[in-house]
Amino acid sequence: MVAIYKAPLTAEQIKAKARDLGADLVGIADGKVMDEHPPDPRDPRRPSDITALDAGRVIVMAKRVTSGSSRILAWNDRHKYYNDELTLSLLEEASLELVYWLEDNGYPAIIVPPTHVDPWRYQGDPTAHMTTLISLTHAAVEAGLGTLGLNLQLLTAEFGPRVILTAVLCSVDVEPDRRMTEALCLGPSCGRCLRACPGDVIRHWDRDFPACDRYRSPHGFAKLTEHVAEIIAAPDAAKQAELLRSETTFNLWQSILRGAGVVTGCRRCEDVCPVGTDYSPMLADALETIPEDTADKRQRLAGMEAAEARGALPESYRAQQRWIGALKKRAATS
């Protein structure tokens, strides 16, 4: 772009605009640094892979989920799906408005939404884990918004993991934010995310993402294909009609209308996380007790904690250490 068309902007002006548009948190990552440090070097997914011209800065915006929906204990309550879908809609509008504002000031920009995956990567398996074009959680860490937790979700100091993210790529030359280097997560000594997980998919600084997807997107593509296949394979027309008129079909239809249950779903691990200044005043009284807790889960957490006290951290931590941060030192347990 010709410099004469560019209005001078600062990082704080961009952040103030994002907040005016509805973002609760906003940070700016260096696109070149993200290119040099992809979360998975085997499948880099770098900002420059989306646009080689306008990926100099990655502006990450976060909107908190509603506390009232977090206080509903059932992971599959549709009120939670709809509340999150509406929050996501607000965040998408805010990021679009930010793009137009940046372009009005002479800086071409592009949105990276949290729900968009590359259809060219689909290999015919609806159960395979599909990821966004860049990892917004890792981008948020690079933008100084927080660190990754035990299950590799983003934790923020303000709202813990209870945020939805989007990003805007733009080559506006402003000062990027600095990444946090100390972990916000309390690790297996807390383990509330693992104890509350209905699918028991959380590992030691890792997660079974394909298994998690069935909860994060309970009425998504995998469920749709399974249900259609079940209808086709039904033994007779009466059974087909029964399945066609079932609650599952109704939920899928509703989810297609709004995306609730497809782009939104289970966030039980986020609700119960004690990190965040919002947890004590807004959530603790409703969420301290974890019905999904079991003796087996506690035993596994104790094993993880003991291993860390001996200095035996898993490879999953070493692979993600840049974004998890340095762990608090803990004494060995007997």
N, C-alpha and C positions, 0 to 999 in steps of 0.2 A: 504493500500500500504506500502511496505517496504521503510523505510525512506531513505535508501541508493540510491534509484532510483529517489528521488525528488531533483530537483535543487532548491536552495534557490531563492524565488521570493518575491518581495515587491508589495504592492498595486500600487505604481507609475509605476513600470515596466509593470504591467498588463494593466494599463490605457494607457500608452504610446503605447503599442502594439495595443490596440484597436483603438487608434487614427490613428496609422500608417495604419491600415487596412481600414480606412474610416469613423469611428465613429466621429461624431461632439461632442458628450458628452458621458461620461462614468462614472459610479459610482458603488460602491460595497456595497451591503446590507448584513446584518447578517441574514443568513437563519434561525437561531434559533429564533431571534426576530420576523421575519415574521411568523414563526410557532406559536408564542405566541400571535400575534396580527393579526389574519385574518380579512380582510375587512368585511366579513359576517360570523359571528360565526355559523349561521345555515347551511352554506355550506362553510366550511373553505378554501379549495383549498390552501393547504400549500406546500411549496417547498418539504418537506419531504414526501408528498403524491406522488410526482413524482419519487423521489429516496431517499431512507432512508440512503444511503451511501455517496452521493456526493452533498448534498444540504447545506453544511456549509456556502457557500458564493453564493450570487446571483449577478452576474456581469451584470449590465443593460447598454445597448448601445443604443444611440439615433442618428438618422440621420435626419437632417432638410429636410423639403419638399422644392421644388424649389419656390423661390419668384415669378418668372414669372407666374407659374400656379396659385398662390394665387391671382394674380391681375386679373384673369378672374372671372367676377362676377357670372356667372351662376353656380349654385351648381352642375348641372348634365352635365357639359361639359366633354366630353370623353377625351380631352387632359389632364385634371386634373387627371382622373382615370389612364391613361397610365403613366403619369409622376410619380405618387405615386407608381404604381406597379413596375416601374423600380427602384425607390428609395428603395422600400422594397426588391427587388432582390439583390441590392448592399449590403443592411444591412444583409440579410440572408447569403450571401457569406462571409461577414466580420465575422459574428458570427461563421460560420463553420471553417474559418481559425483560429480564436481564440481558438476554441476547440482543433484543431490539435496542435497548438502551446503549449497550456497548457499540453496536453497529451505527447508531445515530452519532456516536462520538468518534467513528472512524476505524473501529476494530472489528473485523469479521469474527464471528463466534458460532459455536455449534453445541447443542445439548447432547449430553450422554445420560439418558434416563436409566433408572435402576431396573427397568423391566424389559429392556431391549436386548435380545440375544441375536447372534448372527445366524440366519437361516441356512447359510451355505455350510455351516459346520454340522448340521443335523445329519446323522448317519442312519436314520430309520429305526432308532431305538427310543421310544417315548419315555423309557425309564432312565435314560442316561442323563447325567447332570450337565445342564447347559448353563454357562456363565455369561455375564454381561461383557460388553466389548472391552471395557477396562474394569478392574475391581474397584468399586467405589469405596469399599471399606479401607483398602490400602491407600487409595487416593486421599481419603479423609485423614489418615494418620500422617501422610506426607504433608498435608495442609495444616497440621498442628491441632486437629480437633480432638484427638484422643489416641488410644492404643487398642490393640486387639486383645480379646479375652481368651479364657480357657478353651472355648469352642470357636475361636477365631472370628467372633462378632466384634464390631466396633464398640468401644466403651468411651463415653465422654464424661468429663468431670461434672457437667451440669445435669445431664439426663441419663447417665449410664448408657445402656444400649438402646434406649427407648426413643430412637430417631429413625427417620426415613431420609435417604440421601439422594441427591442428584448432583450432576456436575456440568460445568460449561467450559469448553476448551476455547482459548483465545490467546493470541500472541501479543497481548498488551504488556508492555515492559514495566512491570511493577515489582516491588520487593515481595518475594514469596515468604510464607510463614515457615517456622522451624518445627521440625518433628519432635514430639515428646520422646524422651529416652528412658523414662522410668515407667514401669508398668502400672496401670491403674487397677488391673485385675488382681484379686487376692489369691487366685489360683485354686488348687485342690483343697487348701485349708478352708476355703469357703465352699466351693462346689455346688452352690445353690442351683446353678444352671443345669448341671448334670442330674441333680436330685429331682428337679422338676420336669425334666424332658419326658414327654409322653411316649416318644419313640425310642428313648434310650440310645441316642445317636452320638452323644458327646464323648470324645476320647481325651487323651492327655495332650493338651494344646493342639487339638485336632477335632475333626467332626466327620462322620459318615454322611457326606453331602447328598448322595443319591437317596439314602434313606430319609434324610431330613426333608428333601424336596416333597415327599409324599405328605408331609405335615405343613410345610411352608406354602404349598400350592395344592391343597386337598382336592380341589375340583379343577385342576389344571389339565394339561394335554394328556398326561399319562392316564389319569382317571377317565377322561373322555374316551380315549381309544379302548381302554379295557371294557368300559360299559357298552360301547357300540359293538365290540367283538362278542360280548356276552349276549347281546340281543340277537346278533346274526346266528350265533351257535345254539340258540334256544331250540328245544326239540319240536315245538309246534307254534302255530300262530297265536294261540291263547297265551302261552308263556311269553312270547315276544311282546304282545300287547301289554301284559302285566309289567314287564321290565320297562317298556316305553313310557308307561304312566307312573313309574315308581318315584319315590322321593329323590333317588339319585339323579334321575333325569331332570326333575324339577330344580334341584340344586345346581346342576350343570347349566341349565337354561338361565337361571338367575345370575350365575357367575359370568356367563358370556355377555349378559346385558351390561354389567357394571365392572367386571373384573374382580369383584369381591369373591375371594376363595380361589382365585387364579393368580393374580398379581399380589394378593395378600393372603395371609393364612396364619398358622401357628406362630406365636412369639412368646410362648410361655417362659422360655429361658430369659428373655428380655425383661418381662414383667417382674420376675422375682430377684433380679440382680440388685444387690445393695449399693452398688456404685452409683453415684449421682446425688446431687443435692436435693433432687425431687423425691428421693425414695422415702426418707424418714417422715416428712410432713404429709405426703400425698398417698403413699402406698403401703407402708410398713404394717399398719393395723389390719389391712385386708390380706396381706400376702406372706406374713411371717411363717405361718404353717404351710407345709408343702405336702399335700395329699399323695403325690406321686412318689414320695420318698420310700426307699426300701433299705433293708439291712445290706443287701448285695451292693447297692449303689454306694452306701457309706463305706463299705469295706474296700471297694475299688478306689475311692477317693483317698482313703487312709494309705493304701499302697502307693498311690501317686505322690502323696505328701512325703512319705518316708523315703521314696526314691529321690525326690528333690533335695531332701535334707542330706542325703549321701552324695549329692552332686551328680546324680544319674538322671540328667534331663533327656527326654526323648528326642529323636531326630526331628520330629515335627516342630519342636520348639526351636531347635537350631536353624531350621529352614525359614522360620518366621520371626526370628529374634529381632530383626530390624524393626518390625511393626508391633511386636508384643511389648518390647522394652525390657529393661533389666528388672529381674524379679527381686522382691524383698527377701532378704536372707532370713531363714527360719531354722530353729534348732531341731536336731534330730529327735524323732519320737520313738519310744520303745515299742 
